[in-house]
Every structure is written in structure tokens, then in C-alpha cells.
């Protein structure tokens, strides 16, 4: 597929996703401007990311691995205004790198990682927007805190002033996505009602196959990969 064909396909896919977001918002009585589209570009080359930016105007992309984010940021910083959200689990030994290259971290669930991030951010003289990851499915294979642990974790994060808590994130189980979205929305309401430290304005939930349902439960950020980029090459 040549560059023109890639660009045409991306234009069509982004338009289709935006139409789905608008339809879901209309059904939920929400303004589409309240829902941020975050393309998840993991395993896809910088040429395709650049094409998405050039054809759609989207300037923030999501990556699961800090190493991949760092490499793509370095290459694309030369001629694009792109910013980056780290949306995957972060190991403590990679937190210092994340502090340097990420503009947003959506998967915070560890005090140890928070401490390293905060210390590294202080050295860099910057802050980082973070979302707390919640395991709404209860699956042991998934990262994130149990809902009952989030309030205490948010209190702990007040020790780390370089981390700006903006809200919550979850990866819902495919067969019970609606239950997971409802749980995250309810948890956010409870945190606000109880005066938990943080802004709680972001609910990052919903991916290519289920983001309409997530929007119905108040999602403010949908993480869309395959519906924009097509199938991933997991051998890359």
C-alpha cells in the first residue's frame, strides 16, 4: 500500500470513529467535545502515525511501552508537534524514562512507581498528569488497583506533588465491559463526593470494540487502536 492509499484509509477510519463517537454522545445526551480520541499506535511505524496527524490533526497518541514511546517521540519530535500518553503498565526501573518522555500516564497503580516518577520529575522541573488504573474486571492477569483501594492510594499520592491526579482508567473485560464502565463511573462519583484529593475529571475507558458503551457511562477518553490503524503486527 503506497502513502496515498494509507492516507486515504486513515482519513476514512478516523472519520468513521468520530462518527461513532458523535452518535454515542447523541444517544447519551453528551457533547462530543467532552470525549477525547486517543489513537493507540503501538507496533505501528512512525510513518503511519505521521499520516494520522497530517490527515486528522490529532496531536496526542498512546503507547503501551515506554521504550517504544521514547523511540517514536525522538523520531517524530523533529517535524511534528505530537505529545504522548503512556497507557500501559510501568515497571519501577523504567519510571525515570517515563518521567522524561511521557506527557500523560494513564496506568498508575503503584506507590513505588509514583515515588520514582515524582523524584525524576522534580529533577526535570516538570509535572505529569496521571490517571489511576482500576482493575474493574477482577482478573489477576490485568494490572490496576481494586476499587476499594483507590481512595487510600489517592491520599498517598499527595506525598508526590509532581504527579497531577486527573482521574481514572480501566481496561474492561470484553464480556462484562458495561459492568466495568459502570463501576468506574460510580467510583469516580464516590471519590468526588468524599472529597478525595485529585481532579477526577477524566474517565479513560473504552476501546475500538466498546467505546460507545463507555461513552454512555461518561468516558472522557477513548483509546482506539485497530479501528484507526488496522490490525497490529505483534511480531514488530
C-alpha positions as CSV (number, residue, x, y, z in Angstrom):
1,X,0.0,0.0,0.0
2,X,1.5,3.3,-1.0
3,X,1.5,6.6,1.0
4,X,-1.6,7.9,-0.8
5,X,-3.6,4.8,-0.1
6,X,-2.5,4.7,3.5
7,X,-3.6,8.3,4.0
8,X,-7.0,7.7,2.3
9,X,-7.6,4.7,4.5
10,X,-6.7,6.6,7.6
11,X,-9.0,9.5,6.7
12,X,-11.9,7.1,6.2
13,X,-11.2,5.2,9.5
14,X,-10.8,8.4,11.6
15,X,-14.0,9.8,10.1
16,X,-15.8,6.6,11.0
17,X,-14.5,6.6,14.6
18,X,-15.5,10.2,15.0
19,X,-19.0,9.5,13.6
20,X,-19.3,6.6,16.1
21,X,-18.3,9.0,19.0
22,X,-20.8,11.6,17.8
23,X,-23.6,9.0,17.6
24,X,-22.8,7.6,21.0
25,X,-22.7,11.1,22.5
26,X,-26.1,12.0,20.9
27,X,-27.6,8.9,22.4
28,X,-26.2,9.8,25.8
29,X,-27.1,13.5,25.6
30,X,-23.4,14.5,25.7
31,X,-21.3,16.9,23.7
32,X,-18.8,15.1,21.5
33,X,-16.2,17.7,22.6
34,X,-16.3,16.1,26.0
35,X,-14.7,12.9,24.6
36,X,-11.1,12.8,23.7
37,X,-10.0,10.4,20.9
38,X,-6.6,8.9,21.8
39,X,-5.2,6.8,18.9
40,X,-3.2,3.9,20.3
41,X,-0.2,3.5,17.9
42,X,1.6,0.5,19.5
43,X,3.6,-1.6,17.0
44,X,2.7,0.8,14.1
45,X,5.5,2.7,12.4
46,X,6.2,6.4,12.7
47,X,5.2,6.9,9.0
48,X,1.6,5.8,9.8
49,X,1.5,7.9,13.0
50,X,2.6,10.9,11.0
51,X,-0.1,10.2,8.4
52,X,-2.8,10.1,11.1
53,X,-1.6,13.5,12.4
54,X,-1.4,15.1,9.0
55,X,-4.8,13.9,7.9
56,X,-6.7,14.2,11.1
57,X,-5.0,17.0,13.1
58,X,-4.8,14.6,16.2
59,X,-1.6,15.5,18.2
60,X,-1.6,13.1,21.1
61,X,-1.0,9.4,20.7
62,X,-1.0,6.5,23.2
63,X,1.7,3.9,23.6
64,X,1.8,0.8,25.9
65,X,5.6,0.5,26.3
66,X,7.8,3.3,27.5
67,X,10.7,2.1,25.2
68,X,8.5,2.3,22.1
69,X,7.1,5.7,23.2
70,X,10.6,7.1,23.7
71,X,11.8,5.9,20.3
72,X,8.8,7.3,18.4
73,X,8.9,10.5,20.3
74,X,12.5,11.1,19.5
75,X,12.0,10.4,15.8
76,X,8.8,12.4,15.4
77,X,9.8,15.4,17.5
78,X,12.0,16.6,14.6
79,X,9.0,17.7,12.4
80,X,5.7,17.2,14.4
81,X,4.0,18.8,17.5
82,X,3.0,15.4,18.8
83,X,2.6,14.6,22.5
84,X,2.4,11.2,24.2
85,X,0.3,9.3,26.7
86,X,1.8,6.2,28.3
87,X,-1.2,3.8,28.8
88,X,0.5,0.5,29.7
89,X,1.9,-0.9,32.9
90,X,5.1,0.8,34.0
91,X,7.9,-1.0,35.8
92,X,9.8,0.9,38.5
93,X,13.1,0.7,36.7
94,X,11.5,2.4,33.7
95,X,9.8,5.2,35.6
96,X,12.6,7.7,35.3
97,X,12.4,7.3,31.5
98,X,8.7,7.7,31.5
99,X,9.1,11.0,33.5
100,X,11.3,12.3,30.7
101,X,9.2,11.3,27.7
102,X,5.6,10.9,28.6
103,X,3.1,13.9,28.7
104,X,0.5,11.8,30.4
105,X,0.5,8.5,32.3
106,X,-2.8,6.6,32.4
107,X,-1.8,3.4,34.3
108,X,-0.6,4.5,37.8
109,X,-1.2,1.8,40.4
110,X,2.0,1.6,42.4
111,X,3.4,3.8,45.2
112,X,6.9,2.7,44.2
113,X,6.4,3.9,40.7
114,X,4.8,7.1,41.9
115,X,7.9,7.8,44.1
116,X,10.3,7.3,41.3
117,X,8.2,9.4,38.9
118,X,7.9,12.2,41.4
119,X,11.7,12.3,42.1
120,X,12.6,12.2,38.4
121,X,10.0,14.9,37.6
122,X,11.4,17.1,40.3
123,X,14.9,16.7,38.8
124,X,13.5,17.7,35.4
125,X,11.4,20.6,36.8
126,X,8.1,19.4,35.4
127,X,4.8,17.8,36.4
128,X,2.9,14.8,34.9
129,X,-0.8,14.3,34.5
130,X,-1.7,10.8,35.8
131,X,-4.7,8.6,35.9
132,X,-5.1,5.8,38.4
133,X,-5.7,2.4,36.8
134,X,-8.5,0.4,38.3
135,X,-9.0,-3.3,37.8
136,X,-12.7,-3.4,37.3
137,X,-12.8,-7.0,36.0
138,X,-11.1,-8.7,38.9
139,X,-8.9,-10.6,36.6
140,X,-5.5,-11.5,38.0
141,X,-4.0,-11.1,34.6
142,X,-4.8,-7.4,34.5
143,X,-3.0,-4.6,36.2
144,X,-4.7,-1.9,38.3
145,X,-6.0,-1.4,41.8
146,X,-9.2,-2.8,43.2
147,X,-11.9,-0.2,43.5
148,X,-11.7,-0.4,47.3
149,X,-8.0,0.6,47.3
150,X,-8.3,3.7,45.2
151,X,-9.3,6.3,47.9
152,X,-6.3,5.3,50.1
153,X,-4.0,5.3,47.1
154,X,-5.2,8.8,46.1
155,X,-4.4,10.0,49.7
156,X,-0.9,8.5,49.4
157,X,-0.3,10.4,46.2
158,X,-0.5,13.7,48.0
159,X,3.1,12.9,49.0
160,X,4.2,13.3,45.4
161,X,3.4,16.9,44.3
162,X,4.8,16.4,40.8
163,X,2.0,14.0,40.0
164,X,-1.2,15.7,39.0
165,X,-4.1,13.2,39.5
166,X,-6.7,13.8,36.8
167,X,-8.9,10.8,37.0
168,X,-9.3,7.0,36.5
169,X,-8.6,4.5,33.8
170,X,-9.7,0.9,33.3
171,X,-9.4,-1.9,30.8
172,X,-12.8,-3.6,31.0
173,X,-13.3,-7.3,30.4
174,X,-14.8,-7.8,26.9
175,X,-17.7,-10.0,28.2
176,X,-18.5,-7.6,31.1
177,X,-17.5,-4.2,29.7
178,X,-20.7,-2.4,30.7
179,X,-20.3,-3.6,34.3
180,X,-16.7,-2.3,34.4
181,X,-17.6,1.1,32.9
182,X,-20.5,1.5,35.4
183,X,-18.2,0.6,38.3
184,X,-15.5,3.1,37.3
185,X,-18.1,5.9,36.8
186,X,-19.6,5.1,40.3
187,X,-16.1,5.1,41.8
188,X,-15.4,8.5,40.4
189,X,-18.6,9.9,41.8
190,X,-17.8,8.4,45.2
191,X,-14.3,9.9,45.2
192,X,-15.7,13.4,44.3
193,X,-18.4,13.1,46.9
194,X,-15.9,12.2,49.6
195,X,-13.5,15.0,48.7
196,X,-10.7,12.7,47.7
197,X,-7.5,14.6,46.6
198,X,-7.4,14.9,42.8
199,X,-9.4,16.4,40.0
200,X,-11.4,13.3,38.9
201,X,-12.3,14.9,35.6
202,X,-11.0,12.1,33.4
203,X,-12.5,8.7,32.8
204,X,-10.4,6.8,30.3
205,X,-12.4,3.8,29.3
206,X,-13.5,2.2,26.1
207,X,-11.5,0.8,23.1
208,X,-12.2,0.1,19.5
209,X,-14.9,-2.5,20.1
210,X,-16.8,-1.0,23.1
211,X,-16.2,2.8,23.3
212,X,-19.8,3.6,22.5
213,X,-20.9,1.8,25.7
214,X,-18.1,3.6,27.6
215,X,-19.3,7.0,26.4
216,X,-22.7,6.2,27.7
217,X,-21.2,5.8,31.2
218,X,-19.2,9.1,31.0
219,X,-15.9,8.2,29.3
220,X,-13.9,11.3,28.5
221,X,-11.1,9.5,26.7
222,X,-11.5,6.5,24.3
223,X,-8.3,4.6,23.5
224,X,-8.7,3.5,19.9
225,X,-6.1,1.3,18.1
226,X,-7.3,-1.1,15.4
227,X,-10.3,1.0,14.3
228,X,-7.8,3.6,13.2
229,X,-4.6,1.8,12.4
230,X,-6.0,-1.6,11.3
231,X,-4.6,-4.9,12.6
232,X,-1.4,-4.8,14.7
233,X,1.7,-6.6,13.8
234,X,2.5,-8.2,17.2
235,X,5.8,-9.5,15.8
236,X,7.1,-6.0,15.3
